[in-house]
């Protein structure tokens, strides 16, 4: 039984009145006995909590940052009207705004044999699977002097998917892809191109593109035009180790890498390439293989949703071995990891020759914009020291990138807002150059 504030106030006033007017046990019982009887009667008439029946319905998935609604139907099978306060509790990361804006608390009045539908609005702030916590109900009597309280477990799981905020760049990148894909004929040379059509020779064309057989059948010199090859394979490798947990603004590095990977996957899929995903630190955390067309992006976001950074050092040699097993034939290998000097030199460089010999390798790394701000700071002694530290960090990052380029790796190093479009531009440039 839970006594309300009204009950406590009545009891206190009753005791005070007795003490002032008739300070005796007889007077005390004369006041408090009727109050006790009223409380017991009110409690007896409160609808039972343990007989309530709950069912859930509503959304089961949502993109990070967007809202969803989950409904809870409360049925009252008892013969008494339910007057209650109800809390439909969820993890804190499912809430929107501060505690003053919570929408999980409800006031109920349900007559006997009826039911009511309650809706809780959620706006998750973290990816992954989020499960409903218990439903707590406090049932009051008709007078509001006493209440029964209990809780029920009503399971429901929502999956919070990556936000994919970079999809705004997709229309512009697709327009450039269409130009490369033969809608506007372009002349490209090198490995990984397919014959498109013949046209007349113009000064400046590569003489190696002349089609002598076609030239013999006509009066003008004919040259071959080429278009980027389709049905290539793209393997995206997410490093889910310790460095991916670092936060840049409101998001960890892993989420920023996921966003860039989704834009690349959408673009490559429209180009006709096959896209696979590997997430790895010291073990493989997620794999997506063999999906294409309209099923690719839903499968990717579902595979990424439950990924969390592991607070351990990534085994880059093991990551490279897993990537080679997944992509035995020539592919575009996009590695999302950091540009920290020690892990790269000790873990990645020893296996790079094998990777670059078999694949076209791109390393995508998100840069901390705070370092850039610190590098330009002046005015105080602390700011000067911060600028010196930032300059040293930037120099080491540039040296690591230059070292990787000497091994044949294409490095994309960009701040969070620019990583996704910069990586998409790199993919399109590789297509145009005939390297895919």
C-alpha positions as CSV (number, residue, x, y, z in Angstrom):
1,X,0.0,0.0,0.0
2,X,1.2,3.5,-0.9
3,X,-0.2,6.4,1.1
4,X,-0.6,9.6,-0.9
5,X,0.3,13.2,0.2
6,X,-3.4,13.9,0.9
7,X,-3.5,11.0,3.4
8,X,-0.4,12.2,5.2
9,X,-1.8,15.7,5.4
10,X,-5.1,14.5,6.8
11,X,-3.3,12.3,9.4
12,X,-1.1,15.2,10.5
13,X,-4.0,17.7,10.9
14,X,-6.0,15.0,12.7
15,X,-3.2,14.4,15.2
16,X,-2.6,18.1,15.7
17,X,-6.3,18.7,16.3
18,X,-6.5,15.9,18.9
19,X,-3.4,17.2,20.6
20,X,-4.8,20.7,21.0
21,X,-8.4,19.9,21.9
22,X,-8.4,16.5,23.6
23,X,-4.9,15.2,24.5
24,X,-5.9,11.7,25.4
25,X,-5.8,8.2,23.8
26,X,-9.6,8.2,23.6
27,X,-9.6,11.4,21.4
28,X,-6.7,10.1,19.3
29,X,-8.5,6.9,18.5
30,X,-11.7,8.7,17.8
31,X,-10.1,10.7,15.0
32,X,-7.6,8.2,13.6
33,X,-9.8,5.1,13.6
34,X,-12.3,6.6,11.0
35,X,-9.3,7.7,9.0
36,X,-7.8,4.3,9.1
37,X,-11.1,2.7,8.1
38,X,-11.4,5.2,5.2
39,X,-7.9,4.2,4.0
40,X,-8.5,0.5,4.2
41,X,-11.9,0.9,2.4
42,X,-10.2,3.0,-0.3
43,X,-7.5,0.5,-0.7
44,X,-10.0,-2.4,-1.0
45,X,-11.8,-0.6,-3.8
46,X,-8.7,0.1,-5.8
47,X,-8.5,-2.0,-8.9
48,X,-6.0,-4.9,-8.6
49,X,-2.7,-4.3,-10.5
50,X,-1.7,-7.9,-10.9
51,X,-4.8,-8.7,-13.0
52,X,-4.1,-6.1,-15.7
53,X,-3.3,-7.3,-19.2
54,X,-0.8,-5.6,-21.4
55,X,0.0,-5.9,-25.2
56,X,2.4,-3.8,-27.3
57,X,2.4,-2.7,-30.9
58,X,4.1,0.0,-33.0
59,X,7.5,0.6,-34.7
60,X,10.3,-1.9,-34.5
61,X,13.1,0.1,-36.2
62,X,14.1,3.7,-36.6
63,X,17.1,5.7,-38.0
64,X,19.2,7.3,-35.3
65,X,17.9,10.8,-34.4
66,X,14.4,10.2,-35.8
67,X,11.2,9.6,-33.7
68,X,9.1,6.5,-33.4
69,X,6.0,5.5,-31.4
70,X,5.3,2.4,-29.4
71,X,1.8,1.7,-28.2
72,X,0.8,-0.1,-25.0
73,X,-2.8,-1.4,-24.7
74,X,-3.9,-1.8,-21.1
75,X,-6.9,-4.1,-20.4
76,X,-8.8,-4.0,-17.1
77,X,-10.6,-7.4,-16.6
78,X,-11.6,-6.7,-13.0
79,X,-15.0,-5.5,-11.8
80,X,-13.6,-2.2,-10.5
81,X,-12.7,1.0,-12.4
82,X,-9.0,1.5,-12.6
83,X,-7.7,5.0,-11.6
84,X,-4.0,4.8,-12.0
85,X,-0.7,6.4,-12.8
86,X,1.4,4.4,-15.3
87,X,5.0,4.6,-16.3
88,X,6.2,2.8,-19.5
89,X,10.0,2.8,-18.8
90,X,12.7,2.7,-21.5
91,X,16.5,3.0,-21.4
92,X,17.7,6.6,-21.0
93,X,19.2,6.6,-24.5
94,X,15.7,6.2,-25.9
95,X,14.5,9.5,-24.5
96,X,14.1,12.8,-26.3
97,X,15.3,16.0,-24.6
98,X,15.7,16.3,-20.9
99,X,13.7,14.6,-18.1
100,X,11.1,17.4,-18.0
101,X,9.9,16.4,-21.5
102,X,9.4,12.7,-20.8
103,X,6.3,11.2,-22.3
104,X,6.4,7.8,-20.7
105,X,4.1,8.7,-17.8
106,X,0.3,8.4,-18.2
107,X,-2.8,9.0,-16.2
108,X,-5.5,6.3,-16.6
109,X,-9.1,5.7,-16.0
110,X,-10.3,2.4,-17.3
111,X,-13.8,1.1,-16.5
112,X,-14.3,-2.6,-15.8
113,X,-13.9,-4.9,-18.8
114,X,-12.5,-2.1,-21.0
115,X,-9.1,-1.1,-22.3
116,X,-7.1,1.9,-23.3
117,X,-4.2,2.5,-25.7
118,X,-1.3,4.6,-24.6
119,X,1.4,5.9,-26.9
120,X,5.0,6.6,-25.9
121,X,7.1,8.7,-28.3
122,X,10.8,7.9,-28.4
123,X,13.8,9.5,-30.1
124,X,16.9,7.2,-29.6
125,X,20.3,8.8,-29.3
126,X,22.3,5.6,-29.7
127,X,22.4,2.8,-32.3
128,X,21.7,-0.8,-31.5
129,X,18.8,-2.8,-30.0
130,X,16.9,-1.1,-27.2
131,X,14.5,-3.2,-25.1
132,X,11.6,-1.9,-23.1
133,X,11.9,-1.9,-19.3
134,X,9.1,-2.8,-16.9
135,X,5.7,-1.1,-16.8
136,X,4.9,0.3,-13.3
137,X,1.3,0.9,-12.3
138,X,0.0,2.7,-9.2
139,X,-3.8,2.0,-8.8
140,X,-5.7,4.4,-6.6
141,X,-9.0,4.0,-4.7
142,X,-12.0,6.2,-5.3
143,X,-11.0,8.6,-2.6
144,X,-7.3,8.8,-3.6
145,X,-6.2,8.0,0.0
146,X,-4.3,4.8,-0.8
147,X,-2.9,2.9,-3.8
148,X,-1.7,-0.5,-4.9
149,X,1.5,-0.6,-6.9
150,X,3.1,-3.3,-9.0
151,X,5.0,-3.8,-12.2
152,X,4.8,-6.0,-15.3
153,X,7.4,-7.0,-17.9
154,X,6.0,-6.2,-21.4
155,X,8.8,-7.0,-23.8
156,X,9.4,-5.0,-27.0
157,X,12.6,-4.3,-28.9
158,X,13.4,-1.5,-31.3
159,X,16.4,-1.5,-33.5
160,X,18.1,1.9,-34.0
161,X,19.8,2.0,-37.4
162,X,22.6,4.3,-38.6
163,X,21.4,7.8,-39.5
164,X,22.9,7.9,-43.1
165,X,22.9,11.7,-43.1
166,X,25.2,11.7,-46.1
167,X,22.4,10.5,-48.4
168,X,21.9,14.1,-49.3
169,X,25.1,13.9,-51.4
170,X,23.8,10.9,-53.4
171,X,21.9,12.7,-56.2
172,X,25.0,14.7,-57.2
173,X,27.3,11.7,-57.1
174,X,24.8,9.7,-59.2
175,X,24.8,12.4,-61.8
176,X,28.6,12.2,-62.1
177,X,28.3,8.4,-62.2
178,X,25.9,8.6,-65.2
179,X,28.4,10.6,-67.1
180,X,31.0,7.9,-66.5
181,X,28.6,5.1,-67.2
182,X,28.1,5.9,-70.9
183,X,25.3,8.4,-71.0
184,X,28.1,10.9,-71.9
185,X,30.8,8.9,-73.6
186,X,34.2,9.4,-72.1
187,X,37.6,8.1,-73.3
188,X,39.4,6.2,-70.6
189,X,42.4,3.9,-70.7
190,X,43.9,1.3,-68.5
191,X,42.9,-1.8,-66.6
192,X,39.3,-2.4,-65.8
193,X,37.5,-0.8,-68.7
194,X,34.9,-2.1,-71.1
195,X,34.4,-1.3,-74.8
196,X,31.6,1.2,-75.4
197,X,31.4,2.4,-79.0
198,X,33.3,3.6,-82.0
199,X,33.7,7.2,-83.1
200,X,35.8,9.3,-85.6
201,X,39.4,10.0,-84.7
202,X,40.2,13.6,-83.6
203,X,43.7,15.0,-83.0
204,X,45.0,14.2,-79.5
205,X,43.4,10.7,-79.3
206,X,45.6,7.9,-78.2
207,X,46.7,6.0,-81.3
208,X,46.4,2.7,-79.3
209,X,42.7,3.2,-79.3
210,X,42.4,3.1,-83.1
211,X,40.3,0.2,-84.4
212,X,42.1,-0.8,-87.6
213,X,39.5,-3.2,-88.8
214,X,36.7,-0.7,-88.5
215,X,39.0,1.9,-90.2
216,X,39.5,-0.4,-93.1
217,X,35.8,-0.7,-93.6
218,X,35.2,3.0,-93.8
219,X,36.9,6.1,-95.2
220,X,37.7,7.7,-91.8
221,X,39.9,6.6,-88.9
222,X,37.8,5.0,-86.1
223,X,38.8,4.9,-82.5
224,X,37.3,2.9,-79.6
225,X,35.7,4.6,-76.6
226,X,35.5,2.9,-73.3
227,X,33.3,3.0,-70.2
228,X,34.0,2.0,-66.6
229,X,33.7,-1.7,-66.1
230,X,30.6,-2.9,-64.2
231,X,30.1,-5.8,-61.8
232,X,33.3,-5.1,-59.9
233,X,33.6,-6.0,-56.3
234,X,33.9,-3.5,-53.4
235,X,34.8,-4.7,-50.0
236,X,34.3,-2.2,-47.1
237,X,36.3,-3.0,-44.0
238,X,35.3,-1.3,-40.7
239,X,37.9,-1.1,-38.0
240,X,35.8,-1.5,-34.8
241,X,38.8,-1.3,-32.3
242,X,39.7,1.2,-29.7
243,X,40.3,4.2,-31.9
244,X,36.8,3.9,-33.5
245,X,35.3,4.8,-30.1
246,X,36.8,8.4,-30.0
247,X,34.0,11.0,-30.3
248,X,34.1,13.9,-32.7
249,X,31.3,16.2,-31.6
250,X,28.3,14.1,-30.9
251,X,29.3,11.0,-32.8
252,X,32.0,8.3,-32.4
253,X,34.4,7.8,-35.3
254,X,32.7,4.4,-36.0
255,X,29.4,6.1,-36.8
256,X,31.1,8.6,-39.1
257,X,32.8,5.8,-40.9
258,X,29.5,3.9,-41.2
259,X,27.9,7.0,-42.8
260,X,30.6,7.2,-45.4
261,X,30.4,3.5,-46.1
262,X,26.7,3.7,-46.7
263,X,27.1,6.5,-49.3
264,X,29.8,4.5,-51.0
265,X,27.7,1.4,-51.0
266,X,24.7,3.2,-52.5
267,X,26.8,4.7,-55.2
268,X,28.7,1.5,-56.0
269,X,25.4,-0.5,-56.1
270,X,23.9,1.9,-58.6
271,X,27.1,1.5,-60.7
272,X,26.5,-2.2,-60.9
273,X,29.3,-3.2,-58.5
274,X,29.0,-5.9,-55.8
275,X,29.4,-4.5,-52.3
276,X,30.4,-6.5,-49.2
277,X,31.0,-5.5,-45.6
278,X,33.4,-6.7,-43.0
279,X,33.6,-5.3,-39.4
280,X,36.6,-6.5,-37.4
281,X,38.8,-5.7,-34.4
282,X,40.3,-8.9,-32.9
283,X,37.4,-10.9,-34.2
284,X,34.8,-10.5,-36.9
285,X,31.8,-8.5,-35.6
286,X,29.7,-8.4,-38.7
287,X,29.7,-9.6,-42.3
288,X,27.4,-8.8,-45.2
289,X,28.1,-10.9,-48.4
290,X,26.2,-11.5,-51.5
291,X,23.5,-8.8,-51.3
292,X,22.7,-6.5,-54.2
293,X,20.1,-4.2,-55.7
294,X,17.3,-2.9,-53.4
295,X,18.2,-5.4,-50.6
296,X,21.8,-4.1,-50.2
297,X,21.3,-1.0,-48.1
298,X,18.7,-2.4,-45.7
299,X,21.0,-5.4,-45.1
300,X,24.0,-3.1,-44.5
301,X,22.2,-0.8,-42.0
302,X,20.9,-3.8,-40.2
303,X,24.4,-5.4,-40.0
304,X,25.8,-2.1,-38.8
305,X,23.1,-1.3,-36.2
306,X,24.4,-3.5,-33.4
307,X,28.1,-2.7,-33.9
308,X,29.8,-1.0,-31.0
309,X,33.5,0.0,-30.7
310,X,35.6,-2.6,-28.7
311,X,38.0,-1.0,-26.3
312,X,40.9,-3.1,-27.5
313,X,43.7,-2.6,-30.0
314,X,42.7,-3.8,-33.4
315,X,44.7,-6.8,-34.8
316,X,45.3,-5.2,-38.2
317,X,47.1,-8.3,-39.5
318,X,44.1,-10.4,-38.6
319,X,41.8,-7.8,-40.2
320,X,43.9,-8.0,-43.5
321,X,43.8,-11.8,-43.4
322,X,40.0,-11.8,-43.0
323,X,39.6,-9.3,-45.9
324,X,41.8,-11.4,-48.2
325,X,39.6,-14.5,-47.3
326,X,36.4,-12.6,-48.1
327,X,37.8,-11.1,-51.4
328,X,40.0,-13.7,-53.1
329,X,39.6,-12.0,-56.5
330,X,40.7,-8.5,-57.4
331,X,38.5,-5.9,-55.7
332,X,38.4,-2.4,-54.4
333,X,39.3,-2.7,-50.7
334,X,38.2,0.3,-48.6
335,X,39.6,0.2,-45.1
336,X,38.0,2.5,-42.5
337,X,40.6,3.0,-39.8
338,X,42.9,5.6,-38.2
339,X,46.1,7.2,-39.4
340,X,47.9,6.7,-36.1
341,X,51.6,6.1,-36.8
342,X,52.3,3.2,-34.5
343,X,49.4,0.9,-35.4
344,X,49.9,1.5,-39.1
345,X,53.6,0.9,-39.1
346,X,53.4,-2.2,-36.8
347,X,50.2,-3.7,-38.0
348,X,49.3,-2.6,-41.4
349,X,52.5,-2.0,-43.3
350,X,53.7,-5.6,-43.1
351,X,50.6,-6.9,-44.9
352,X,50.2,-4.0,-47.3
353,X,52.3,-5.5,-50.2
354,X,50.0,-8.5,-50.3
355,X,46.9,-6.3,-50.2
356,X,48.0,-3.9,-52.9
357,X,49.3,-6.7,-55.1
358,X,45.8,-8.2,-55.2
359,X,43.5,-5.3,-54.7
360,X,43.1,-1.6,-55.2
361,X,43.3,-0.3,-51.7
362,X,41.7,2.9,-50.3
363,X,42.2,3.9,-46.7
364,X,39.5,6.3,-45.3
365,X,40.2,8.1,-42.1
366,X,38.2,10.8,-40.3
367,X,40.2,13.8,-39.1
368,X,39.5,15.6,-35.9
369,X,38.4,19.2,-36.7
370,X,39.4,20.2,-33.1
371,X,43.1,19.6,-34.1
372,X,42.7,22.1,-36.9
373,X,41.2,24.7,-34.6
374,X,44.0,24.1,-32.1
375,X,46.6,24.6,-34.8
376,X,45.5,28.1,-35.5
377,X,45.1,29.1,-31.8
378,X,47.2,32.0,-30.5
379,X,47.1,34.7,-27.8
380,X,47.8,32.8,-24.6
381,X,50.6,30.5,-23.4
382,X,48.2,27.5,-23.3
383,X,47.0,28.3,-26.8
384,X,50.5,28.3,-28.1
385,X,51.3,24.9,-26.5
386,X,48.0,23.5,-28.0
387,X,49.0,24.9,-31.4
388,X,52.4,23.2,-31.2
389,X,50.9,19.9,-30.2
390,X,48.3,20.1,-33.0
391,X,51.0,20.9,-35.6
392,X,53.0,17.9,-34.5
393,X,49.9,15.6,-34.7
394,X,49.1,17.0,-38.2
395,X,52.7,16.4,-39.3
396,X,52.7,12.8,-38.1
397,X,49.3,12.2,-39.8
398,X,50.7,13.6,-43.1
399,X,53.8,11.5,-42.9
400,X,51.7,8.3,-42.2
401,X,49.5,9.2,-45.2
402,X,52.6,9.7,-47.4
403,X,54.1,6.4,-46.3
404,X,50.8,4.6,-47.2
405,X,50.8,6.3,-50.7
406,X,54.3,5.0,-51.4
407,X,52.9,1.5,-50.9
408,X,50.2,2.3,-53.5
409,X,47.3,3.1,-51.1
410,X,44.9,5.9,-51.9
411,X,44.4,7.8,-48.7
412,X,41.2,9.8,-48.0
413,X,41.7,12.0,-44.9
414,X,38.8,14.3,-44.2
415,X,36.9,15.9,-41.3
416,X,33.5,14.3,-40.4
417,X,31.3,16.4,-42.6
418,X,33.6,15.8,-45.7
419,X,34.6,12.2,-45.3
420,X,31.6,10.6,-47.1
421,X,31.5,12.9,-50.2
422,X,35.4,12.8,-50.4
423,X,35.3,9.0,-50.4
424,X,32.6,9.0,-53.1
425,X,34.7,11.3,-55.2
426,X,37.6,9.0,-54.9
427,X,35.5,6.0,-56.0
428,X,34.4,8.0,-59.1
429,X,37.9,9.1,-59.8
430,X,39.1,5.5,-59.7
431,X,36.3,4.6,-62.1
432,X,37.2,7.3,-64.5
433,X,40.8,6.3,-64.4
434,X,40.0,2.8,-65.3
435,X,41.3,1.4,-62.0
436,X,38.1,-0.4,-61.3
